[in-house]
């Protein structure tokens, strides 16, 4: 007997990867859009955001088995585990005494967003998305071929 859960596992894994990479692209776009923002709504300098992924369903063996029985889709694919502020990269200090946000020494603090880094990360996220989409299409093709063979 064929278990339908096993047939759709690859779809669930690939779709979670596409969702996570799409979310990562959204955060990268937010970083790029705020690269020259000297003040946010609270008056602070924008801080670059970084997305972290983790595997879905990393539990102890018993709880993993139990959760898989209770929720068929748990433990499949990846998820966004956190969005963190980049605290390890320094803000950019630019001398511009005429700028309204310049400090008493004439320096303006700009976000710690490097456009080259963000574009590289964007290409990486796009390639990850495309890889998951290709794997999804391949799984779909294999499934339809299996169904056509089963029909005779």
N, C-alpha and C positions, 0 to 999 in steps of 0.2 A: 504494500500500500504506500502511495506517495503522500508525504506530508506537505501540505501547501505552505506551511511556515518556512520550510527549507527553501522552497522555490523563490519566495519573496524576500528572503534575508539579504540577498545582494542588492535588491532594489532599496531596501531600508538603509543599508550601509552607505550606498552611493548617494542617496538623496540627503542623508544627514551630512555627508561630506560637502555636497553642493551648497546646502543651507549654511553650513559653517563658513565656507569660503566666501559666499555672498555677503555674509555678515561682516567678515574681515574686510572685504572690499569697501563696504559702507563706512567702516571706522577709518580706513585709510583715506577715503574721500573726505571725511570730516577733518582729518589731520591736514590734508592738502588745502582745503577750503579755509582753514584757520592759520595757515603758515605765516601770515602777516598781521594777525590780530594781536594788537598790543593790550587790549582789555576785553574781558568777557562781561556778562551782565552783572557780576559781582565786583568788577573792577580789578580782577586778577588777570595775570597773563595766561593765555591758553597753554595747557600742558598736553603734549602728545599722548595719545592713547594707544595701547598695545593689547591685542587679543590673544588669549591663550586657549588652546584646545586640550581636551582630554578624552580618553576613551569612555564611552557610555558603559555604565553597569560594572564598575570595578568594585565588587563586593567579595565577601568571603564565599567559598564554594556553596555552602548550604543556602545562604540568603540569595545567591545568584540563581540557583536552581529554582528556589521558591518564587522569586520575582519573575523569572522567565515563564513559569506556569501561570502566575497571576496576570502578568502583562507580557504578552508575546513579544512586544517590540523592545523591551528593555535589554540592555547589553549589546545593542547592535549599532555600530558606527561610532561617530564622534559627536561631541557637543562643545559649545563654547563654555569654558569653565570660569573665565574671568575676563574683565576688561580693566586693565591697570593703567595708572598714570606712569609715564616714563620719567622716573626720578633719577636715572643714572646718566642722562644726557643733559648737559648744561644748556641754559637759555642763551640766546644770542644777544650780545650787547653791541649796539650800533650807536656811534656818535652822531647825534642829530639834535643840536640844541634848540632848533626851531620847532621840533615836534611837540605837540601838546602833552604827550606822555613822557617827555624827557625828565630825568631826575635832576637833582641840583648840580650834577657834573656835566649835564648835557647828553647823557646816554639813555637810549631807549631800549627796554628789554623786550625782545621778540621771542615767540615760542621756540621750543626745542625741536622744531620740525625741520628736517632736511628733505627737500623735495626729491633729490636723487634717491635717498633711502626709501622714501615713500613710493616712488615710482617703481623701484626694484621690488618692493614688497607687493605692490599692486600686480606686477607681472607674475610674481610667484603665486599669488592668490588666484589669478586668472588661469594659470596653467593647472593649478590644483583643481579648480572648478571644471576645466575642460577634461582633465583625466577622469574625474568622477562621472562626468556626462558620457564620456566614451565608454567607460566600464558599464554604466547603466544601459546604454544602447546595445552593447555586446550581450549583456545578460538578457535583455528583451529579445534580441535575435535568437539566442540559444533557446529561450523558452518557447518562442513561436515555432522554431524548428522541431523541438521536442513534441509540441502539441500536434504538428502536422504529421509527424511520424506515428504518433499514437492513434491518430484518426485513420491511418492506413491509406 
